[in-house]
Amino acid sequence: MSFRLPHETPLAVLDFLTDLKEEHQRKFSSEIADRFIATMQEEIAGKPKKSLIKASISQYLKTSQLKKLNIYKITVQRPLLVN
């Protein structure tokens, strides 16, 4: 796998990579691959699947109130009324 760094890459990052390349020389690619995999594993492990909060709300919400909740990405599930 290969990739290019964007032109906006901070100078401190470029300097760090240059130092890393000088330190590891021929094993630089292996070092970068190890760090890349470790970072991805950390991100995968720490990433929640989906945040969900359940709260009881009135079943008699007006359309305008439902629209307001939808603006905030709140999904409203109305309870089934059983007689």
C-alpha positions in Angstrom: 0.0 0.0 0.0 1.2 3.4 -0.7 -0.1 6.9 -0.1 0.8 10.5 -0.5 0.8 13.1 2.3 -1.2 16.2 1.5 0.6 19.5 0.8 -0.9 20.9 4.0 1.0 18.3 6.2 2.5 20.3 9.1 6.2 20.7 9.1 6.5 19.1 12.5 5.0 15.9 11.1 7.3 15.9 8.1 10.3 16.4 10.4 9.1 13.5 12.6 8.8 11.2 9.6 12.2 12.2 8.3 13.8 11.5 11.7 11.9 8.2 11.8 13.2 7.3 8.4 16.8 8.1 9.4 16.4 6.0 12.6 14.9 2.9 11.0 16.5 3.2 7.5 15.7 0.0 5.5 13.0 -1.0 8.0 11.2 2.4 7.8 8.2 0.9 5.8 7.8 -1.9 8.4 7.8 0.7 11.2 5.2 2.8 9.4 3.1 -0.3 8.7 3.2 -1.3 12.4 2.2 2.2 13.6 -0.6 2.4 11.0 -2.0 -1.0 12.0 -1.8 -0.1 15.7 -3.5 3.2 15.2 -6.3 1.5 13.2 -6.8 -1.1 15.9 -7.0 1.6 18.6 -9.6 3.5 16.6 -11.7 0.4 15.9 -11.6 -0.6 19.5 -12.5 2.8 20.8 -15.2 3.6 18.3 -18.7 3.1 19.7 -21.1 1.3 17.3 -23.9 3.8 17.8 -25.0 6.1 20.6 -28.5 5.4 21.7 -30.5 6.9 24.5 -34.0 5.8 25.3 -36.3 8.3 27.0 -40.1 8.3 27.6 -41.9 11.2 25.8 -45.5 12.0 25.3 -47.2 10.1 22.6 -49.2 13.2 21.8 -46.4 15.3 20.2 -47.4 17.8 17.6 -45.9 17.7 14.2 -43.8 20.8 14.8 -42.4 19.2 17.9 -41.5 16.0 16.0 -39.8 18.2 13.3 -37.8 19.9 16.0 -36.5 16.6 17.3 -35.6 15.5 13.8 -33.4 18.5 13.4 -31.3 17.2 16.3 -31.2 13.7 14.8 -33.5 12.3 17.5 -35.5 9.4 16.3 -38.9 9.2 17.8 -40.5 5.8 18.1 -44.1 5.9 19.1 -45.2 3.2 21.4 -47.9 0.7 20.3 -51.1 1.4 22.0 -52.9 -1.8 23.0 -56.5 -1.7 24.2 
